[in-house]
Amino acid sequence: MILLSGLRVIIFPCILIPCVAAAHNPRHAQADQGHGIVNMQGSIIDTPCAIATVDREQSIEIMTTTVGEIIHNGRGNKNPFSLTLVNCNLHINKDAQTLSSHFQTTFDGPSSDGLFSVDGASGVGLEITDDAGNVAQPGKALPPGTLSNGSQILKYQLRLMGNRDRLKAGEYTATIRFKVDYF
């Protein structure tokens, strides 16, 4: 028996040696080869379309904008991005007995004065428009679009816009969530 800082620690070396030897026995290791576990996850959804995997999380590099451009034009250049709906199959929802043939996209995130807020630079926010020129208001759905079978690309533009705050140059970031509803 060994005494450490007032605690009793009892060591039984004769019991540990056979346990360690059994664990390192090559016969046991060979008998268990060729086996393993694979963990997977996924989901089955009841929607007319899925969103392409590469479009679920996007990083959009916005072109450099000068302070003068924001002061003179009130905005920066358009930066296109898209969401791709895949495996669209217009079908009747058996529970609701309805045909899903339309969609609405909603963009959401921190906002100020109708623009999506940015962290970093000040005096600017982000504006998103769809292909028809409709401006996305944070948390509010854009006008409905019509679904088609197969794949469908939804095109949008993102641009930097001046807001009422004092303009301050610097790097900026933003996180904007989106969802697509079908009806």
GICOR-V698097 format. One record per pair of residues at least 12 apart in sequence whose C-alpha atoms are under 7 Angstrom apart, sorted by the first residue. I is the first residue (numbers start at 1). GAP is how many residues later the second one is. D is the distance in Angstrom with one decimal. If there is no record, write none. Layout:
# GICOR-V698097
[[I | GAP | D] [I | GAP | D]]
This chain:
# GICOR-V698097
[[48 | 40 | 5.2] [48 | 41 | 5.1] [48 | 42 | 5.6] [48 | 43 | 6.7] [48 | 52 | 6.6] [49 | 36 | 5.8] [49 | 37 | 5.7] [49 | 38 | 5.5] [49 | 39 | 4.1] [49 | 40 | 6.5] [50 | 35 | 5.6] [50 | 36 | 5.3] [50 | 37 | 6.3] [50 | 38 | 7.0] [51 | 33 | 5.9] [51 | 34 | 4.7] [51 | 35 | 5.9] [52 | 32 | 5.5] [52 | 33 | 6.1] [52 | 34 | 6.0] [55 | 28 | 5.6] [55 | 29 | 6.7] [62 | 17 | 6.3] [67 | 102 | 6.6] [70 | 92 | 6.0] [74 | 87 | 6.0] [74 | 88 | 5.2] [75 | 85 | 5.5] [75 | 86 | 4.2] [75 | 87 | 5.8] [76 | 83 | 5.7] [76 | 84 | 5.0] [76 | 85 | 6.3] [77 | 82 | 5.9] [78 | 79 | 5.7] [78 | 80 | 5.6] [78 | 81 | 4.9] [79 | 78 | 5.3] [79 | 79 | 5.0] [79 | 80 | 6.1] [80 | 76 | 5.8] [80 | 77 | 4.3] [80 | 78 | 6.3] [81 | 74 | 6.2] [81 | 75 | 5.4] [81 | 76 | 6.0] [82 | 71 | 6.5] [82 | 72 | 5.4] [82 | 73 | 4.5] [82 | 74 | 5.7] [83 | 70 | 5.9] [83 | 71 | 5.1] [83 | 72 | 6.7] [84 | 67 | 7.0] [84 | 68 | 5.7] [84 | 69 | 4.4] [84 | 70 | 6.0] [85 | 66 | 5.5] [85 | 67 | 5.1] [85 | 68 | 6.2] [86 | 64 | 6.2] [86 | 65 | 4.4] [86 | 66 | 6.5] [87 | 63 | 5.1] [87 | 64 | 6.0] [88 | 60 | 6.8] [88 | 61 | 4.9] [88 | 62 | 4.7] [88 | 63 | 6.0] [89 | 60 | 5.2] [89 | 61 | 6.6] [90 | 59 | 6.2] [100 | 82 | 6.0] [100 | 83 | 4.6] [101 | 45 | 6.1] [101 | 46 | 5.2] [101 | 82 | 6.2] [102 | 42 | 6.3] [102 | 43 | 5.5] [102 | 44 | 4.5] [102 | 45 | 5.1] [102 | 80 | 5.7] [102 | 81 | 5.3] [103 | 41 | 5.5] [103 | 42 | 5.3] [103 | 43 | 6.4] [103 | 44 | 6.6] [103 | 77 | 6.5] [103 | 78 | 5.4] [103 | 79 | 4.4] [103 | 80 | 6.2] [104 | 37 | 6.0] [104 | 38 | 6.0] [104 | 39 | 6.4] [104 | 40 | 4.7] [104 | 41 | 6.3] [104 | 76 | 5.6] [104 | 77 | 5.2] [104 | 78 | 6.6] [105 | 36 | 5.6] [105 | 37 | 5.7] [105 | 73 | 6.9] [105 | 74 | 5.7] [105 | 75 | 4.5] [105 | 76 | 6.5] [106 | 33 | 6.2] [106 | 34 | 5.8] [106 | 35 | 4.3] [106 | 36 | 6.1] [106 | 72 | 5.5] [106 | 73 | 5.4] [106 | 74 | 6.5] [107 | 29 | 6.8] [107 | 31 | 5.8] [107 | 32 | 5.9] [107 | 69 | 6.5] [107 | 70 | 5.6] [107 | 71 | 4.3] [107 | 72 | 6.7] [108 | 30 | 4.7] [108 | 31 | 4.5] [108 | 68 | 5.7] [108 | 69 | 5.1] [108 | 70 | 6.1] [109 | 29 | 6.3] [109 | 66 | 6.7] [109 | 67 | 5.0] [109 | 68 | 6.1] [111 | 27 | 6.5] [114 | 23 | 5.9] [114 | 24 | 6.7] [115 | 12 | 5.6] [116 | 22 | 6.6] [117 | 57 | 6.7] [118 | 54 | 6.0] [118 | 55 | 5.5] [118 | 56 | 4.8] [119 | 53 | 5.3] [119 | 54 | 5.3] [119 | 55 | 6.2] [120 | 50 | 6.3] [120 | 51 | 5.7] [120 | 52 | 4.3] [120 | 53 | 6.7] [121 | 47 | 5.6] [121 | 48 | 5.5] [121 | 49 | 4.6] [121 | 50 | 5.7] [121 | 51 | 5.3] [122 | 43 | 6.7] [122 | 44 | 6.6] [122 | 45 | 5.4] [122 | 46 | 5.0] [123 | 39 | 5.8] [123 | 40 | 5.3] [123 | 41 | 6.4] [123 | 42 | 4.3] [123 | 43 | 4.9] [123 | 44 | 4.0] [123 | 45 | 6.2] [124 | 36 | 6.4] [124 | 37 | 5.4] [124 | 38 | 4.3] [124 | 39 | 5.1] [124 | 43 | 7.0] [125 | 35 | 5.8] [125 | 36 | 5.4] [125 | 37 | 6.4] [125 | 38 | 6.5] [126 | 32 | 6.7] [126 | 33 | 5.6] [126 | 34 | 4.8] [126 | 35 | 5.8] [127 | 31 | 5.7] [127 | 32 | 5.4] [127 | 33 | 6.4] [127 | 34 | 6.5] [128 | 28 | 6.7] [128 | 29 | 5.6] [128 | 30 | 4.6] [128 | 31 | 6.7] [129 | 27 | 5.6] [129 | 28 | 5.3] [129 | 29 | 6.7] [130 | 25 | 6.2] [130 | 26 | 4.4] [130 | 27 | 6.4] [131 | 24 | 5.6] [131 | 25 | 5.7]]
